[in-house]
Amino acid sequence: MPKKSSYSLPKDIKLRKNKEYKRVYSIGKSFANKLLVLYVGNNKENKIKVGFSVSKKVGKAVIRNRVKRLIREAYRLNQNKIKKEGISLIFIARNRAKNASFIEIEKAVLDLLKKGIK
């Protein structure tokens, strides 16, 4: 089997289970701007875990998948700027994100990371 590209997020840093998402929603703090909402919570592991969520209110599947790809890529390119360990992050797209360019989404991600991780 061919080796996976280093351009993707590794599976071990992704939030994957509903239980993990619910835990961050319940204990985490939220930060928001026009395009995105960020939930930040602690986790027991010594690494940063991240999840992405796009509601059906944003649009149909093609639009939701595009928005999620843009958010994921903006995070992937800037994840090295996060110095804190043992936190879980969930990025949630707002309705305005469906019309946003990559540059706008990247600015929104950076803004939320600056607000949420001090």
RODO-2510 file (C-alpha; in nm, 4 decimals, decimal comma):
residues 118
     n   res          X          Y          Z
     1     m     0,0000     0,0000     0,0000
     2     p     0,1458     0,3422    -0,0906
     3     k     0,2559     0,5735     0,1860
     4     k     0,0058     0,8459     0,2796
     5     s     0,0960     1,1999     0,1779
     6     s     0,2469     1,4231     0,4465
     7     y     0,0079     1,6946     0,3331
     8     s    -0,2861     1,5460     0,5222
     9     l    -0,3668     1,5634     0,8905
    10     p    -0,2673     1,2430     1,0716
    11     k    -0,5554     1,0335     1,2068
    12     d    -0,4253     1,0472     1,5635
    13     i    -0,4763     1,4246     1,5901
    14     k    -0,8348     1,4241     1,4614
    15     l    -1,1391     1,4145     1,6861
    16     r    -1,3276     1,1155     1,5543
    17     k    -1,5917     1,0018     1,8010
    18     n    -1,9163     1,1756     1,8926
    19     k    -1,8181     1,1379     2,2587
    20     e    -1,5011     1,3435     2,1992
    21     y    -1,6993     1,6227     2,0322
    22     k    -1,9602     1,6290     2,3110
    23     r    -1,6892     1,6515     2,5750
    24     v    -1,5294     1,9571     2,4104
    25     y    -1,8718     2,1220     2,3639
    26     s    -1,9598     2,0723     2,7315
    27     i    -1,6309     2,1696     2,9000
    28     g    -1,4775     2,3945     2,6340
    29     k    -1,4893     2,7672     2,5813
    30     s    -1,6114     2,9139     2,2554
    31     f    -1,4762     3,1977     2,0467
    32     a    -1,6390     3,3324     1,7327
    33     n    -1,6019     3,5649     1,4379
    34     k    -1,8106     3,6242     1,1248
    35     l    -1,7149     3,2997     0,9490
    36     l    -1,6292     3,0450     1,2183
    37     v    -1,6789     2,9363     1,5776
    38     l    -1,3964     2,7691     1,7716
    39     y    -1,4437     2,5508     2,0779
    40     v    -1,1317     2,4942     2,2891
    41     g    -1,1149     2,2321     2,5633
    42     n    -0,8518     2,0282     2,7442
    43     n    -0,7805     1,6648     2,6695
    44     k    -0,5918     1,3963     2,8582
    45     e    -0,3479     1,3295     2,5775
    46     n    -0,0295     1,5269     2,5325
    47     k    -0,1181     1,6460     2,1830
    48     i    -0,3514     1,8815     2,0031
    49     k    -0,6669     1,7164     1,8695
    50     v    -0,8832     1,8923     1,6130
    51     g    -1,2288     1,8486     1,4629
    52     f    -1,4265     2,0256     1,1932
    53     s    -1,8029     2,0645     1,1675
    54     v    -2,0212     2,2137     0,8951
    55     s    -2,3980     2,2141     0,9449
    56     k    -2,6568     2,1412     0,6779
    57     k    -2,7663     2,5034     0,7209
    58     v    -2,4504     2,6042     0,5327
    59     g    -2,5577     2,4255     0,2161
    60     k    -2,5760     2,0968     0,0348
    61     a    -2,3033     1,8328     0,0508
    62     v    -2,0780     1,9805    -0,2189
    63     i    -2,0714     2,3206    -0,0478
    64     r    -2,0280     2,1716     0,3018
    65     n    -1,7375     1,9550     0,1852
    66     r    -1,5687     2,2512     0,0154
    67     v    -1,6003     2,4666     0,3281
    68     k    -1,4670     2,1847     0,5459
    69     r    -1,1691     2,1330     0,3111
    70     l    -1,0855     2,5044     0,3212
    71     i    -1,1006     2,5176     0,7018
    72     r    -0,8953     2,1986     0,7345
    73     e    -0,6290     2,3296     0,4967
    74     a    -0,6112     2,6682     0,6713
    75     y    -0,5607     2,4867     1,0021
    76     r    -0,3049     2,2436     0,8556
    77     l    -0,0904     2,5245     0,7168
    78     n    -0,0921     2,7122     1,0483
    79     q    -0,0899     2,4320     1,3068
    80     n     0,2786     2,4837     1,3805
    81     k     0,1939     2,8247     1,5315
    82     i     0,0167     2,6550     1,8241
    83     k     0,2586     2,6053     2,1118
    84     k     0,0127     2,4657     2,3679
    85     e    -0,0277     2,0877     2,4124
    86     g    -0,3139     1,8796     2,5501
    87     i    -0,6012     2,0758     2,3959
    88     s    -0,8920     1,9875     2,1706
    89     l    -1,0157     2,2275     1,9037
    90     i    -1,3411     2,2181     1,7088
    91     f    -1,3945     2,4550     1,4176
    92     i    -1,7587     2,5114     1,3223
    93     a    -1,8473     2,6886     0,9990
    94     r    -2,1096     2,9610     1,0012
    95     n    -2,3446     3,0251     0,7104
    96     r    -2,1301     3,3094     0,5714
    97     a    -1,8354     3,0701     0,5235
    98     k    -1,9925     2,9205     0,2100
    99     n    -1,9167     3,2379     0,0110
   100     a    -1,5729     3,3011     0,1631
   101     s    -1,2422     3,2598    -0,0172
   102     f    -0,9533     3,0578     0,1227
   103     i    -0,7730     3,3750     0,2318
   104     e    -1,0773     3,4931     0,4291
   105     i    -1,1154     3,1553     0,5969
   106     e    -0,7452     3,1415     0,6797
   107     k    -0,7664     3,4876     0,8418
   108     a    -1,0697     3,3710     1,0411
   109     v    -0,8859     3,0571     1,1588
   110     l    -0,5795     3,2580     1,2645
   111     d    -0,7987     3,5133     1,4423
   112     l    -0,9749     3,2410     1,6415
   113     l    -0,6518     3,0631     1,7276
   114     k    -0,5120     3,3904     1,8568
   115     k    -0,8253     3,4488     2,0692
   116     g    -0,8616     3,0922     2,1945
   117     i    -0,5065     2,9860     2,2680
   118     k    -0,3180     3,2241     2,4881
***
